[in-house]
Amino acid sequence: MTTESRHPKHKPAAKNPPSGGMSVPVMVRVTKETKERTPTAAAAPGERPLATPRAASRPVVSAQALLGRSLINPEMAEEMDRRARANLARLTMGLSPISIAMDYFDWLAHLAVSPGKKARMTEKALRKAARLGIYAGESLWNSNTPHCIEPLPQDKRFSHEAWEHWPYNVIYQAFLLNQQWWHNATSGVRGVSKHNEQAVTFITRQLLDLWSPSNNPFLNPEVARTTFNEGGANLMRGLMNLLDDTKRAVQGEKPVGTEAYQVGRDLAVTPGKVVYRNRIMELIQYTPTTDSVCREPVLMLSAWMMKYYILDLSPHDSMVKHLVDLGHTVFVVSWVNPGPEDRDLAMDDYRTLGVMAALDAIGAIVPSEKVHTVGYCLGGILLTIAAATMAREGDERLASITLFTTMTDFTDVGELSVFMGPSAIALLEDMMWDRGYLEPAQASGGFQLLKSRDLVWSKMVREYLLGQRAPLFDLMAWNADTTRMPYQQHAELIRRLYRDNELAQGHYEVNGQPIVLSDIHVPVFAVAAERDHIAPWRSVYHLHLQSDACELTFVLASGGHNVGVISEPGHPRRSYQIATRKEGDHYIGPALWQARTPTEGGSWWPAWEDWLSRNSTGRVAPPAAGAPDRGYPVLGDAPGTYVYQH
């Protein structure tokens, strides 16, 4: 780089000055080489040294060049934004304040131009106030006065008999009437988008639940009575419970009571061997307990956001043990708990290194046999993607597909849509990008909000106000053993499936080509749960619209997302509905299906095992563990090593 400068005062002397002896400015090109060769002028005795001209030693940068130079490049700006949003997401449990503000603005703006809606809500408020006033007066003298409103069947906050005494009955009736009024006010406003309406209704209910009289020790008669009878000892126990839970949360420890359930000792104890391992999963083959087994083995895939042993809990409610004892060769995938180094693991990595690698291993251990495949929640989504890809490519290794609480159409994800708005997704992605994975606390916190009435507030009242520790059972201990989810995979999941619904619309591509579930023609057994808040059963039922399977059996089980699946025989108060749609049968909607299908008492597991047996081709001698001569030696005992990762 060279710089041209004018130096009217300090210039080299000309060998032949112009006539008249006048000096004129001379244009000088100063380069690095010239600067190094120019000697420093020596000063005469008693004189100050001659200064080296500033302009001759440093290039001049114009103001225009400074204005055109960017001090913060786009990558740096994006990183600053992402880190700021990631910190915000941790404070808000993944909820976007911007998204919430936009949701409420949409509702308020449309409500402002709906005079009819406002008039109706005003009338409803006056009528409810009048009804409550009449009820308060009559119930003061007559304890059998009919209620103004009854709690919803799943709302157990006011089930204690003390709530029926005055004035507590008036307090909780006022709360329920107010809650009902707000539900009507936040829904049915013409012009509000469906997503925004769901979000406003959901968040408003969360705020109302926060101020429920059942959460207030001064308004809760059960707490008041217990405190009086125990002289406040319950509050002291509750304080100790709160301090213990806070300490465990700060130190990253598991909840109290989980010490009684240790993996390999109390949970995941069905005997088996690890027969394959890669960077993403371990494959466990379980030891047979019968003289003969069904010819086709069973491969089970759990959701990778939790540990696999929900399928192998205590011996009395282990689905794996149930199948093994009935003569099935069972394989289970145990997923790795990803860390920052796994941030770029994608959905297709889980397909190839998970499903397909497991099928390759099973094909070597039990050669020439098709496989019954089972997918639970996210594992079921992954299984359907793999099965549709295999069908497109002519891979006929599957004997059947079983899906537990698995959505394949994300048109209506229920209240989970609150976390699926563009702003919420961006916030969640930035939180994952910052660390390379989705933190378990963030994922579980969002799910707890969906059932905060049961999972948060009722627990707070019981353990902190009443001082009663509920004993943990094995499913609760498993639920506390959370895992992480890699950034790339989870970002694809929420954008491509939950937001854009690519799988249902035929836009989901594998190896550059779209896949469709209608290509799958093996028998399908799908299980949904009646009170599932993660995979609403009517959304799971949409599989009837996508599948061209030769036989589709659909089960609607009582319970929620996990309890509906872990429904072992002999468990009290369990029921289910089951019906099969054969090839050529007409489609019926979920409401009519539920009305027509009879309810069966007990567990649906025997019906499923009978279905697996009917879709098998006979019985054979049990296979050996692994296949060392084919590259699948035994690597260790079940439950393996990945299940212990934290």
Disulfide bonds with the S-S distance in Angstrom:
none
